[in-house]
Amino acid sequence: MGLYNTVLYLVLPIVWLLYTYFRRKYSYWADRNVPQVPGSLPLGSFNGMGTKYHFVDVLKRVYDTYHKTHKAIGMYLSVKPILFVSDLDLIKKILVKDFNSFRDRGMYYNEKDDPLSAHLFSIEGERWRFLRNKLSPTFTSGKIKYMYLTICEIGEEFLACFDKYLDRKEAVDIKPLAQRFTSDVISSVAFGLKTNALKNEGSELLNKGDSVFKPGRWETIRIFALLSYRDLAKKLGLRQFPRDVTDYFMDIIRGTVDHREKTNVMRQDFLQLLLKLKNKGTIEDHEEESKEKITLNELAAQAFLFFFAGFETTSTTVSFALFELANNAEVQEKTRLEVQRVLAKHGGHLTYDAIKEMTYLEQVVNETLRKHPPVGNLIRLANDPYRIDSLGTDIERDTMIMIPVHAIHNDPDIYPDPERFDPDRFTPEAINARHSHSFIPFGDGPRNCIGMRFALVEVKFGIAQLLTRLRFTVNEKTQFPIRYDPKSQFAEVEGGIWLNVERI
């Protein structure tokens, strides 16, 4: 009994302390008179995410429950309090008008132990501002025009990949095919590498991408913990990305950089622009050398972001656009007729200028991004204490703000009958009639997606290239209603998007 009592006296206080700690953590918003979604271990207000529900499904349920009565409510990411904001005027203030109060994203990165994690999407403060200013000129129209030539070369291979499905009269799972296309484009445009994912039906780079973007349940819990305890995780030297991903990618970058610097090989690609920032501090040949240069690790991190974020988001958009066109025959035909009309004007060549003229195709892409935004939410971090007058609430420094992009894009009060695919929602007149922040697939303000214009050109090219030769319908293997795979960080259909293909 003596040992039993001793253990009891030791355990009970620990249990009580833990209970008190988590109870206090999960009453953070209630103590501030802010309505909240209850939280519990291990994922806070997101329990079930990654197994039963996709991330955007959780946010959509919260949005539908509260947005008509509350401009913002409290939630918990593991034990970290976050403010879920659904009011469009308040979103505009956070992203644009009061950007300096919400400059950072609150992502975990560890430049010392995990250099690839310190990329433009995650880094903070003046280091972010410095890199953003340095990198912004890499995505001007002139630079994208040079990169477009590479897209055209790979476009023919993308089209040729459908031949075997046509010959066998087999359905196509379009997402893996779109991934191979965007992977080949970005690996070539970014690094001058021929990964041949289209020809070889896959590549090691794509396999590494799966390990980053499809974390298992325990990996999801670990990521949430890193976000909740960023300072502690950094002190412990914890990594965001698996070591094999970092080693593989760093080897590619070091090898390519070393080869170019030793042989003076020059290419019109993203890596060449990064090399100029590393060696000269500016990408413009006519400008004098700057003292503010980037390191090899910083170069590698930006290249990593461009590849992994770029190939997944663009392939998601291409695959959903083809799915919606296959499911809406009249829209598909109208898009095809525009593509053919513009091509005839440009001598049958799918040039950069021809792509820019395809306005209805752009509406199709925008409607796809409305229904299926690849990144279903935006995150910002309060850099200082901030007063939200419309809520009568003060939020503390380091409070995370979450903006439910997917839920806003599928709000029937903003987009009537949101399940219907209607590109006419994006005529100039329709756009002007809506709130400026009712459509934010790339974010907004100074921290919007830096590669947005390149991504849109790549997506439009991929769709136009296929529509000139092929007609798509939905195969019965596609499961209706479609459901997002809970394990994916992006909008990916469970069971795949299966399409029938025929030559025109």
Buried (B, 14 or more C-beta within 10 A) or exposed (E): EEEEEEEEEEEEEEEEEEEEEBEEBBBBBEEBEBEBBBBEEBBBBBBEBBEEBBBBBBBBEBBBEBBEEBBBBBBBBBBBBBBBBBBBEBBBBBBBEBBEBBBBBBBBBBBEBBBBBBBBBBBBEEEBBBBBEBBEBBBEEEBBBBBBEBBBEBBEBBBEBBEEBBEEEEBBBBBBBBBBBBBBBBBBBBBBBEBBBBBEEBBEBBEBBEBBBBBEBEBBBBBBBBBBBBEEBBEEEBBBBBEEBBEBBBEBBEEBBEEBEEEEEEBBBBBBBBBBBBBBBBBEEEEEEEEEBBEBBBBBBBBBBBBBBBBBBBBBBBBBBBBBBBBBEEBBEBBBEBBBEBBEEBEEEBBBEBBEBBBBBBBBBBBBBBBBBBBBBBBBBBBEEBEBEEBEBEBEEBBBBBBBBBBBBBBEEBBEEBEEBBBEBBEEEBBEEBEBBBBBBBBBBBBBBBBEBBBBBBBBBBBBBBBBEBBBBBBEEBEEEBEBBBBBBBBBBEEBBBBBBEEE
